[in-house]
């Protein structure tokens, strides 16, 4: 069974509008859009935080390596 065609999708949309009503359907769409936006923001914030942590660890490793090199020269 393949994807529904345009006529089947219109029929499904008509049934959903009859069941839920246009106003409630708009509210559901708005709530869903807000949830997706919040999810994307959370993912972006987490990625930025992880990148900052990686940079911090990288700096710590570089500092420790320089210190070790200086101690080995003496």
VEXROLUM-255451 format. One record per residue: residue number from 1; chain; x, y, z of N, C-alpha, C in turn. Coordinates in steps of 0.2 Angstrom, whole numbers. Example, Ala and Ser with C-alpha at 12.3 -4.5 7.8 and 13.67 -1.06 7.14 Angstrom:
<pts>
num, cadena, n.x, n.y, n.z, ca.x, ca.y, ca.z, c.x, c.y, c.z
1, A, 66, -28, 39, 62, -22, 39, 66, -16, 39
2, A, 64, -11, 35, 68, -5, 36, 64, 0, 39
</pts>
This chain:
<pts>
num, cadena, n.x, n.y, n.z, ca.x, ca.y, ca.z, c.x, c.y, c.z
1, A, 4, -6, 0, 0, 0, 0, 4, 6, 0
2, A, 3, 10, -5, 8, 16, -6, 5, 22, -2
3, A, 8, 28, -3, 6, 34, 0, -1, 36, -3
4, A, -5, 39, 2, -11, 42, -1, -11, 47, -6
5, A, -15, 47, -11, -15, 53, -16, -18, 59, -13
6, A, -18, 64, -17, -21, 71, -15, -28, 71, -13
7, A, -32, 67, -17, -39, 66, -15, -40, 63, -8
8, A, -36, 58, -7, -37, 55, 0, -35, 59, 6
9, A, -29, 63, 4, -27, 68, 9, -32, 73, 11
10, A, -35, 76, 5, -41, 81, 6, -47, 78, 10
11, A, -48, 72, 9, -54, 68, 13, -52, 68, 20
12, A, -46, 66, 21, -43, 65, 28, -44, 72, 32
13, A, -41, 77, 28, -41, 84, 31, -48, 86, 32
14, A, -53, 85, 28, -60, 87, 29, -63, 83, 35
15, A, -61, 77, 36, -64, 73, 42, -61, 76, 48
16, A, -54, 77, 48, -51, 80, 54, -54, 87, 56
17, A, -56, 91, 51, -59, 98, 52, -66, 97, 55
18, A, -70, 92, 53, -76, 91, 55, -76, 88, 62
19, A, -71, 84, 64, -71, 81, 71, -68, 87, 76
20, A, -63, 90, 74, -60, 95, 79, -62, 102, 78
21, A, -64, 104, 72, -66, 111, 71, -60, 115, 69
22, A, -61, 120, 65, -55, 124, 62, -52, 127, 67
23, A, -55, 130, 72, -52, 134, 77, -48, 130, 82
24, A, -50, 124, 84, -46, 120, 88, -40, 117, 84
25, A, -41, 115, 78, -36, 113, 74, -30, 118, 73
26, A, -32, 125, 73, -27, 130, 72, -23, 130, 79
27, A, -27, 130, 85, -24, 130, 91, -19, 124, 92
28, A, -21, 118, 89, -16, 112, 90, -10, 113, 85
29, A, -11, 116, 79, -5, 118, 75, -1, 123, 78
30, A, -4, 128, 82, 0, 133, 85, 4, 130, 91
31, A, 1, 126, 95, 4, 122, 100, 10, 118, 98
32, A, 9, 114, 92, 14, 110, 90, 20, 114, 87
33, A, 18, 119, 84, 24, 124, 81, 28, 126, 87
34, A, 25, 128, 92, 28, 131, 98, 33, 126, 101
35, A, 30, 120, 101, 34, 114, 104, 40, 112, 100
36, A, 39, 113, 93, 45, 111, 89, 50, 117, 90
37, A, 48, 123, 90, 52, 129, 91, 56, 128, 98
38, A, 53, 126, 103, 56, 125, 109, 61, 120, 109
39, A, 60, 114, 106, 64, 109, 105, 70, 111, 101
40, A, 70, 114, 96, 75, 117, 92, 80, 121, 96
41, A, 77, 126, 100, 81, 130, 104, 85, 126, 109
42, A, 81, 121, 112, 85, 117, 117, 91, 114, 114
43, A, 90, 111, 108, 95, 107, 105, 101, 112, 103
44, A, 99, 118, 101, 104, 123, 99, 108, 125, 105
45, A, 105, 126, 111, 108, 128, 117, 112, 123, 120
46, A, 110, 116, 119, 114, 111, 122, 120, 110, 117
47, A, 120, 111, 111, 126, 110, 106, 131, 116, 108
48, A, 128, 122, 109, 133, 127, 111, 136, 126, 117
49, A, 133, 123, 122, 136, 122, 129, 141, 116, 128
50, A, 139, 111, 124, 144, 106, 123, 150, 108, 120
51, A, 150, 113, 115, 155, 116, 111, 160, 120, 116
52, A, 157, 123, 120, 160, 127, 125, 164, 123, 130
53, A, 161, 117, 132, 165, 113, 137, 170, 109, 133
54, A, 170, 108, 127, 175, 105, 123, 181, 110, 122
55, A, 179, 116, 121, 185, 121, 120, 188, 122, 127
56, A, 185, 122, 133, 188, 122, 139, 192, 116, 141
57, A, 190, 110, 139, 195, 105, 140, 201, 105, 135
58, A, 200, 107, 129, 205, 108, 125, 210, 113, 127
59, A, 208, 118, 130, 213, 123, 133, 216, 121, 139
60, A, 213, 117, 143, 216, 114, 149, 222, 109, 147
61, A, 220, 105, 141, 225, 100, 139, 231, 104, 136
62, A, 230, 109, 132, 235, 113, 129, 240, 116, 135
63, A, 237, 118, 140, 240, 122, 145, 244, 116, 149
64, A, 242, 111, 150, 245, 105, 154, 251, 103, 149
65, A, 250, 102, 143, 255, 100, 138, 261, 105, 138
66, A, 260, 111, 138, 265, 117, 138, 269, 116, 145
67, A, 265, 115, 150, 268, 115, 157, 273, 109, 157
68, A, 271, 103, 155, 275, 97, 155, 281, 98, 150
69, A, 280, 102, 145, 286, 103, 140, 291, 107, 144
70, A, 289, 112, 147, 293, 117, 151, 297, 113, 157
71, A, 293, 109, 160, 296, 105, 165, 301, 100, 163
72, A, 300, 97, 157, 305, 93, 154, 311, 96, 152
73, A, 311, 102, 150, 317, 106, 147, 321, 108, 153
74, A, 319, 109, 159, 323, 111, 164, 327, 106, 167
</pts>
